[in-house]
Amino acid sequence: MGIQVTQDAVSITGEHRYEKHSQSNARVHSEFRYGKFTRVVPLPTKVQNHQVKADLKDGILILTLPKLEQEQSKVFKVNLGQSQSATASIEAGNGNGQPNITSQQGVQTA
């Protein structure tokens, strides 16, 4: 069995074999089934693929996939140009909880 984990998916490969022998009267009946399989399971969130733990007990595979810590939101300071020709107004209450910002000049970042 092989398990590969990326930040976005888990891939499991293996091989299954099944043999059945039965005897009745003077007959012998044998069945053989075998084959390889691959399953790829997409993950809903990114994981720390270098810290994955796997346990196989009683035919059950248990994977522990710790989530990737999200990068914290970065805050950038924005300065409005203050000159006689530049006017900026902020109006509250546009219905979505965000102020309306209008300006006659472009916004410059520091």
C-alpha positions in Angstrom: 0.0 0.0 0.0 1.2 3.5 -0.8 0.0 6.8 0.5 1.0 10.2 -0.9 -0.2 13.5 0.6 -0.1 16.9 -1.1 -1.5 20.1 0.4 -4.6 19.6 -1.7 -5.2 15.8 -2.0 -4.5 12.3 -0.6 -3.6 9.5 -3.1 -3.8 5.9 -1.9 -2.5 3.0 -4.1 -2.6 -0.7 -3.3 -3.4 -4.2 -4.5 -6.2 -6.4 -3.5 -6.2 -10.2 -3.8 -8.9 -12.7 -3.2 -8.7 -16.5 -3.4 -11.4 -19.0 -2.7 -11.0 -22.7 -2.8 -13.9 -25.2 -2.2 -14.2 -28.9 -2.5 -17.3 -31.0 -2.8 -17.5 -34.7 -3.8 -14.8 -35.1 -6.4 -14.7 -31.5 -7.6 -12.4 -28.6 -6.7 -13.5 -25.1 -7.3 -11.0 -22.2 -7.2 -11.6 -18.4 -7.6 -8.9 -15.8 -7.9 -9.4 -12.1 -8.1 -6.7 -9.5 -7.9 -5.8 -6.1 -9.2 -4.3 -2.7 -8.4 -6.2 0.3 -7.4 -5.6 4.0 -7.0 -7.9 6.5 -5.2 -7.3 10.3 -5.1 -9.3 12.1 -2.5 -9.4 15.9 -2.8 -9.2 17.8 0.5 -11.5 20.7 1.3 -8.7 22.7 2.9 -4.9 22.7 2.6 -3.0 20.5 5.1 0.5 20.3 6.4 1.6 17.3 4.3 4.9 16.9 6.1 3.1 16.2 9.5 0.6 13.5 8.3 0.3 10.5 10.5 -1.1 7.1 9.3 -2.3 4.1 11.3 -3.6 0.8 9.9 -5.5 -1.3 12.4 -7.9 -4.2 11.7 -8.0 -3.3 8.0 -9.0 0.4 8.7 -6.7 3.2 7.6 -6.7 6.2 9.8 -5.0 9.4 8.5 -4.4 12.4 10.7 -4.1 15.5 8.5 -3.3 18.7 10.4 -4.7 21.8 8.7 -2.3 24.4 7.3 -2.2 27.6 9.3 -3.6 30.3 7.3 -1.5 33.4 6.7 -2.8 36.2 8.9 -4.5 39.1 7.1 -2.0 41.9 6.5 -3.0 45.5 7.0 -1.6 48.1 4.7 -1.7 51.8 5.4 -3.2 54.0 2.6 -2.5 57.7 2.5 -4.8 60.1 0.6 -3.1 62.9 -1.2 -4.1 66.2 0.6 -4.1 69.1 -1.9 -6.5 71.8 -2.8 -7.7 70.0 -6.0 -8.0 66.6 -4.3 -11.2 66.1 -2.4 -12.2 62.9 -0.7 -15.5 62.2 1.0 -16.7 59.2 3.0 -20.4 58.5 3.2 -21.7 56.0 5.7 -24.7 53.7 5.2 -24.5 52.2 1.7 -26.4 49.1 2.8 -23.5 46.6 3.0 -21.7 48.0 6.1 -18.9 49.5 4.1 -18.4 53.2 3.6 -18.6 54.8 0.1 -15.3 56.4 -0.7 -15.1 58.8 -3.6 -12.1 60.8 -4.7 -11.1 63.0 -7.6 -7.5 61.8 -7.6 -6.0 58.4 -7.4 -5.1 56.8 -4.1 -1.4 56.5 -3.4 0.1 53.9 -1.1 3.1 54.4 1.1 
